[in-house]
Amino acid sequence: MGESVSEATLTKWVKQVGDSIEEDDAIVEIATDKVDSDVPSPVAGVLKEHLFGENDVVQVGEAIALIEIEGEQADLDVEESDVKSTESTAIDQPPATRIVESPESNQEIPGTAELAQAAGTPQTEDETSASLSSSIRFYSPLVRNIAQQEGVSQQELDRIAGTGGEGRVTKDDILNYLQNRAQPQSQLKSSETSEAVSAARPAPVAPVSTAGADHSEEIIEMDRMRRLIADHMSQSVKTSPHVFSVVEADVTNLVNWRNRIKADYQKKEGENITYTPLFIEAVSKAIRDFPMINVSVDGYNIIKKRSINIGMATALPSGNLIVPVIKNVDQLSLTGISRSVNDLAKRARSGALKPDDTQGGTFTFTNIGAFGNIFGMPIINQPQAAIMAVGTIKKKPAVLETEQGDVIAIRHMMYISMSYDHRVIDGALGGQFIRRVADYLENWNKDRTL
């Protein structure tokens, strides 16, 4: 599912218990915070059991179904027996994040409580429980990140009841805990503690009733993707201090070049060449010039990305938004970028993206000009450090400097804006970078061939 995905929601069982299954048949549909996808069967056989129900949240690495297989492999696995063997199907986890048992020893590792007891140090029951859980309990990167952002200590995290497999704490578990942690003061142990917590944490706001006599309002529940977008955007604003820069670019040469070659490109490639790949190519060139734009933040560490993987924000027919990623853009030709843009956009709108298609982005680009907007201030797509937006291209009068003096001419003009994380990107770097993107677009080679 990709290293940043720790859990998925099981949305629909495609195969039912007793169904025959061929290898690579879709068994179940799942949804993550990035994309919806199918889980294929690794073997042929008969589905014997569902281990989770629809709408359950499943941790990466957990088995979700049992498939009965028979044949040569099963006979080899079970000596002197012709009975069928059972194999589990799981949401795959990258080897780098798989937890494995050491082959060198099968002994249990004593917890902190046992070590303390051996040393003669007394512990309370609560301390023993917390120490044991912190030494043997697994927490996904997502859960740990939420705990860090919300100031949840390790001891506090260990006390949260987990509803995931083997008692793991899921995203919903920690979010529910955080919501309950802000309950009215009467639930706290003492009035002094209540006053302190109340002062530090505002009381929850009661929902506003819309049950008016005229029924002039309609309550629309967010769908799953919209809820994820809402959480992701809110978290981004809390995480990064946003700063913005805007430049205006004269893209007349680029517009004239595209108008000249687009018919031939259509005949040659069987698809249109839009402005998006032209902009993305300019962004990738500028990133090579200013690599400290291509970073993320981990505490007080700056993680510099070697790969230039540009996500392109894509509007879906449902009104939601998804960001498929073009990998290693700087290694692609303009034709290659155009093919990737068209392919990802088409599959995004038809719901055919794969989980890997939305993973690994290091910088995000969005074309708000497609909706007639002149410029905007987008929210950073965490954990990236910057996002760029381009507005609509409009003909405007502009002053040109010529050998005969300044003249006013009709030019194709466009605004480029960028939001960036002020923790690691200052105004000088952000301003130079966005200006370099504009330079690449303004100095487009009118005689370029594909």
Backbone hydrogen bonds, N-H to C=O, Kabsch-Sander energy under -0.5 kcal/mol:
donor,donor_aa,acceptor,acceptor_aa,energy
5,V,2,G,-1.4
6,S,4,S,-0.6
8,A,58,V,-2.5
9,T,31,A,-3.4
10,L,8,A,-0.5
10,L,56,D,-3.0
11,T,9,T,-0.9
11,T,29,E,-1.9
12,K,29,E,-1.7
14,V,12,K,-0.7
14,V,27,I,-1.7
15,K,27,I,-2.1
18,G,47,L,-3.4
19,D,16,Q,-2.3
21,I,45,G,-3.3
24,D,41,S,-3.0
25,D,22,E,-2.1
27,I,39,V,-2.9
28,V,39,V,-1.0
29,E,12,K,-3.3
30,I,37,S,-3.0
31,A,9,T,-2.2
32,T,35,V,-2.0
37,S,30,I,-2.4
39,V,28,V,-2.5
41,S,25,D,-2.2
45,G,21,I,-2.4
46,V,68,E,-2.2
47,L,19,D,-2.5
48,K,46,V,-0.5
48,K,66,L,-2.7
49,E,66,L,-1.4
51,L,49,E,-0.5
51,L,64,I,-2.3
52,F,64,I,-0.7
55,N,10,L,-4.9
56,D,53,G,-1.7
58,V,8,A,-3.5
58,V,56,D,-0.5
60,V,6,S,-2.7
61,G,91,I,-1.8
62,E,59,Q,-2.0
64,I,89,T,-3.4
65,A,89,T,-1.2
66,L,49,E,-2.2
67,I,87,E,-2.8
68,E,46,V,-3.2
69,I,67,I,-0.5
69,I,85,S,-2.2
75,D,71,G,-2.1
76,L,72,E,-1.9
77,D,73,Q,-1.9
78,V,74,A,-1.6
79,E,77,D,-0.6
81,S,78,V,-1.0
85,S,69,I,-1.3
87,E,67,I,-2.5
89,T,65,A,-2.2
91,I,62,E,-1.2
92,D,90,A,-0.7
97,T,94,P,-1.9
98,R,95,P,-1.1
100,V,98,R,-0.6
105,S,102,S,-0.9
115,L,111,G,-2.0
116,A,112,T,-2.7
117,Q,113,A,-2.4
118,A,114,E,-2.4
119,A,115,L,-1.6
120,G,117,Q,-1.1
121,T,116,A,-2.8
128,T,124,T,-2.3
129,S,125,E,-2.3
130,A,126,D,-2.5
131,S,127,E,-2.6
132,L,128,T,-2.5
133,S,129,S,-2.4
134,S,130,A,-2.2
135,S,131,S,-1.1
135,S,132,L,-0.6
136,I,132,L,-1.3
137,R,133,S,-2.3
144,R,140,S,-2.4
145,N,141,P,-2.3
146,I,142,L,-2.3
147,A,143,V,-2.4
148,Q,144,R,-2.4
149,Q,145,N,-2.6
150,E,146,I,-2.2
151,G,147,A,-0.5
151,G,148,Q,-0.8
152,V,147,A,-2.9
153,S,151,G,-0.6
157,L,153,S,-2.6
158,D,154,Q,-2.4
159,R,155,Q,-0.8
159,R,156,E,-0.6
160,I,157,L,-1.3
164,G,168,R,-2.7
167,G,164,G,-1.6
168,R,165,G,-1.4
169,V,138,F,-0.5
170,T,168,R,-0.6
174,I,170,T,-1.9
175,L,171,K,-2.2
176,N,172,D,-2.7
177,Y,173,D,-2.1
178,L,174,I,-2.4
179,Q,175,L,-2.0
180,N,176,N,-2.4
181,R,177,Y,-2.1
182,A,178,L,-0.6
182,A,179,Q,-0.8
183,Q,180,N,-1.6
187,Q,184,P,-1.7
188,L,185,Q,-2.1
194,S,190,S,-2.0
195,E,191,S,-2.3
196,A,192,E,-2.0
197,V,193,T,-2.6
198,S,194,S,-2.8
199,A,195,E,-1.9
200,A,196,A,-1.5
201,R,197,V,-2.3
212,G,210,T,-2.3
215,H,212,G,-0.8
220,I,218,E,-0.6
221,E,219,I,-0.5
227,R,223,D,-2.3
228,L,224,R,-1.9
229,I,225,M,-2.5
230,A,226,R,-2.6
231,D,227,R,-2.4
232,H,228,L,-2.6
233,M,229,I,-2.8
234,S,230,A,-2.2
235,Q,231,D,-2.4
236,S,232,H,-1.8
237,V,233,M,-1.9
238,K,234,S,-1.8
239,T,235,Q,-1.8
240,S,236,S,-2.8
242,H,240,S,-0.9
243,V,420,Y,-1.8
245,S,418,M,-1.9
247,V,416,I,-2.7
249,A,414,M,-3.5
251,V,249,A,-0.9
251,V,412,H,-2.1
255,V,251,V,-2.5
256,N,252,T,-2.6
257,W,253,N,-2.2
258,R,254,L,-2.5
259,N,255,V,-2.4
260,R,256,N,-1.5
261,I,257,W,-1.8
262,K,258,R,-2.0
265,Y,261,I,-2.6
266,Q,262,K,-2.1
267,K,263,A,-1.9
268,K,264,D,-2.4
269,E,265,Y,-3.2
270,G,266,Q,-1.8
274,T,272,N,-0.6
278,L,274,T,-0.5
279,F,275,Y,-2.1
280,I,276,T,-2.7
281,E,277,P,-2.1
282,A,278,L,-1.6
283,V,279,F,-2.2
284,S,280,I,-2.4
285,K,281,E,-2.1
286,A,282,A,-2.1
287,I,283,V,-2.2
288,R,284,S,-1.7
289,D,285,K,-1.4
290,F,286,A,-2.1
293,I,290,F,-1.8
294,N,291,P,-1.2
295,V,293,I,-1.6
296,S,303,I,-1.7
297,V,383,P,-0.5
298,D,301,N,-2.8
301,N,298,D,-1.9
303,I,296,S,-2.9
303,I,301,N,-0.5
304,K,302,I,-0.8
305,K,294,N,-2.6
305,K,303,I,-0.5
309,N,307,S,-0.8
310,I,308,I,-0.6
310,I,326,I,-1.6
311,G,309,N,-0.6
311,G,363,F,-2.9
312,M,324,P,-2.5
313,A,311,G,-0.5
313,A,365,F,-2.3
314,T,322,I,-3.2
316,L,320,N,-2.8
319,G,316,L,-2.2
322,I,314,T,-2.1
325,V,357,D,-3.5
326,I,310,I,-2.7
327,K,325,V,-0.7
329,V,308,I,-2.4
329,V,326,I,-0.5
331,Q,328,N,-1.7
332,L,329,V,-1.9
337,I,333,S,-2.5
338,S,334,L,-2.4
339,R,335,T,-2.4
340,S,336,G,-2.2
341,V,337,I,-2.7
342,N,338,S,-2.5
343,D,339,R,-2.6
344,L,340,S,-2.7
345,A,341,V,-2.3
346,K,342,N,-2.2
347,R,343,D,-2.5
348,A,344,L,-2.3
349,R,345,A,-1.9
350,S,346,K,-1.1
351,G,348,A,-0.9
352,A,347,R,-3.0
353,L,347,R,-0.6
357,D,354,K,-1.6
358,T,355,P,-1.5
359,Q,356,D,-1.3
362,T,309,N,-3.5
363,F,309,N,-1.4
364,T,386,A,-1.2
365,F,311,G,-3.1
366,T,388,M,-2.4
368,I,366,T,-1.0
368,I,390,V,-0.9
369,G,390,V,-1.6
370,A,367,N,-1.0
371,F,368,I,-1.6
372,G,369,G,-1.9
373,N,368,I,-1.4
382,Q,380,I,-1.2
384,Q,381,N,-2.0
385,A,295,V,-0.6
385,A,362,T,-0.5
387,I,419,S,-2.3
388,M,364,T,-2.5
389,A,417,S,-3.1
390,V,366,T,-1.8
391,G,415,Y,-2.5
392,T,373,N,-2.8
394,K,392,T,-0.6
394,K,413,M,-2.6
396,K,411,R,-2.8
398,A,409,A,-2.8
400,L,398,A,-0.5
400,L,407,V,-3.5
402,T,400,L,-0.6
402,T,405,G,-1.0
405,G,402,T,-1.4
407,V,400,L,-2.7
409,A,398,A,-2.8
409,A,407,V,-0.5
411,R,396,K,-2.8
411,R,409,A,-0.6
413,M,394,K,-3.2
413,M,411,R,-0.8
414,M,249,A,-2.1
415,Y,374,I,-0.5
416,I,247,V,-3.0
417,S,389,A,-2.8
418,M,245,S,-2.3
419,S,387,I,-2.5
420,Y,243,V,-2.4
421,D,385,A,-2.7
422,H,241,P,-2.8
422,H,420,Y,-0.7
424,V,421,D,-1.5
425,I,421,D,-2.5
426,D,424,V,-0.6
430,G,426,D,-2.7
431,G,427,G,-2.8
432,Q,428,A,-2.4
433,F,429,L,-2.4
434,I,430,G,-2.2
435,R,431,G,-1.8
436,R,432,Q,-1.9
437,V,433,F,-2.0
438,A,434,I,-1.9
439,D,435,R,-2.1
440,Y,436,R,-2.2
441,L,437,V,-1.7
442,E,438,A,-2.8
443,N,439,D,-2.3
444,W,441,L,-1.0
446,K,444,W,-0.7
448,R,445,N,-1.5
